[in-house]
Every structure is written in C-alpha cells, then in structure tokens.
Amino acid sequence: MELKRYFIEFSYDGLAFHGWQRQPNALSVQEVIEDGLLKLLKKKIPIIGAGRTDAGVHARQMFAHFNASIKEECLKDLVFLLNNYLPKSINIISLENVKETAHARFDAIERSYEYYISTVKDPFNNSFHYFLKNIPDINLMNQASKILLNYKDFKCFSKSNTDVKTFLCDIKNASWSKKESQIVFSITSNRFLRNMVRSIVGTLLEIGLKKRPIQDMKLIIESKDRSKAGFSVPAKGLFLTKIIYPSNIFLK
C-alpha cells in the first residue's frame, strides 16, 4: 500500500507540556502524538507541526503532517483510537489526506492567537488566563495595537538569539476586547516569531496601565531591539486559535 500524506488537526492544553517540539529531557505534544501513532500503526512516524508553541501555551486548533499507509475507511477509526490512547489534554479533531507536497508549516497562510486576562481571581480558570489586579485602558491599548499594522519588521518582539532568517510578519489584525472581568487580545498574521505575541501583549499592557506613553510603540518597533519592548506575559493565557491553509492542498 502506497504512502500518502495526511494532515492531523488537534487541540491541546499546554500546561503539562514543554511546548510542541520534541525535546530530549522534557515532555512535548509532538512526542506524545508520535508515540500514539507508533502504538496504533506499529511504525515510527515523524510528524511535522505547523509551528512551535512554547511551554505552557495552548492550542484550540493545531495541524501537523505525516506520511503513512492508511486505508481511507480507517481514518475515522484512527481518530477514535488515537483519542482513546492520548491523555485528556490532547484531542484529535480530524485526519485528512492532502497533496503529497503539502506542508503543515510552510503552506499555512494565516495564523491567529488570543491572549486571555482576568481582572478577578478565578481558581477554576487559573491555568488559562493571566490574573491582572489593575484594569488597563482598553482604548489606549487598541490605539497602540493599530500601530502594529503599519510595520512588517518585528525583531523587537522576537526572542533573542533565535535562528530565523527574517523578522518580517504581515499582521492583519490586532485588537482588544473586554467583557465583564475578562480581557482578550486577538491577533492574526501570516507568521509569528518566537515569543512575539507574549511580548506584544506585555508592551501593550504597559501602555494600557500608563507605565509608558503610546508613542513608545513606534520607537520600540523601529529600534528592532528586544530590550526596548515590554515584559513577556505568562504562557498560560496564550491560545493558538486558528490556522488557515489554501483549500486546494486537501484531497476530497
């Protein structure tokens, strides 16, 4: 039976994992899913993720690709069996056959994240939001967020000593919303740098809490210097929420 390429769609609670990517001395989401495929398909199958989420970051929608020989009628059964094998913190949503050249990382054309903040202490949701006692100025932060749309180079928000070839990102949306005690930052771009969203949120919060003026946003971005930007907010409030691919890579 010939090898085919598949996209696996899944979600996960990142609290128990040291990020997406397999590591020698820490548990990762990639390792757990690969172990599940090994158990069920009786073959070691490496999977390539759509990106790398840091330790503690969650995903409502994540994709990875792998090559395997699976009968078409067995795809739904494999999703069911994988979910039975995997811990409760990972849920397999679907498994689809794609073109043999399809790539979970490089073919993604749009990614969206949300960051959750609570202004009240909530013991039932503590693992999924950043508790902030002081309420920031949402209008100020939305004004500062619009400045992001005027730039492409976001080296200032990237983790230092990263191995990327370019710091260019096309941010299409960046905005804040508030409902009762919950504050949410939403951002969409073609790609993101390591630690980018968390450092953007930290910088915007400093503006919203009036610890620095809104004019600093332009100066920070143009400086291309990470030390000029704000702090990185905790990983637990960050969710990868959506990844979009061209429809023609999926085989129906």
Secondary structure, 3 states (H helix, E strand, C coil): CCCEEEEEEEEECHHHCCCCCCECCECCHHHHHHHHHHHHHCCCCCCEECCCCCCCCEEEEEEEEEEECCCHHHHHHHHHHHHHHCCCCEEEEEEEEECCCCCCCCCCCEEEEEEEEECCCCCCCHHHCEECCCCCCHHHHHHHHHHHCCCCECHHHCCCCCCCCCCECCEEEEEEEEECCEEEEEEEECCCCCCHHHHHHHHHHHHHCCCCCCCHHHHHHHHCCHHHCCCCCCHHHEEEEEEECCHHHECC
